[in-house]
Amino acid sequence: MSRTTAAWIVVAGAGAGTYAIRASLLLTAHRFGDVPPRLREALRMIPPAAMAALAIPAILRPNGGAVDLMDARFVAGALALLVAWRTQNLLATTAVGMVAVTLLENLG
């Protein structure tokens, strides 16, 4: 078996496992009753935390070098941070950040 085939088997297995876990939760969620308020609040924090974990390293040090305050990603990230603060909307924040970085990278 080639390395490429083995890699695709691993990817397919991981995808199937992830799908099975999520599907089982969705199929059995009605048995658990209501979600406690503290858990609900904690679960609401997962999307912003995941977005921050993915975005901050790419914004601050895109090439692994020093932080460049005039870098298009840094400026777009600052703009997206402002939108996130004012709207508290993950979709709007992502859209503004992506449009800003696209425009700034193509203009400069």
Secondary structure, DSSP 8 states (H G I E B T S, - for coil): --HHHHHHHHHHHHHHHHHHHHHHHHHHGGGS-S--HHHHHHHHTHHHHHHHHHHHHHHH-TTSS---TTSHHHHHHHHHHHHHHHH--HHHHHHHHHHHHHHHHHH-
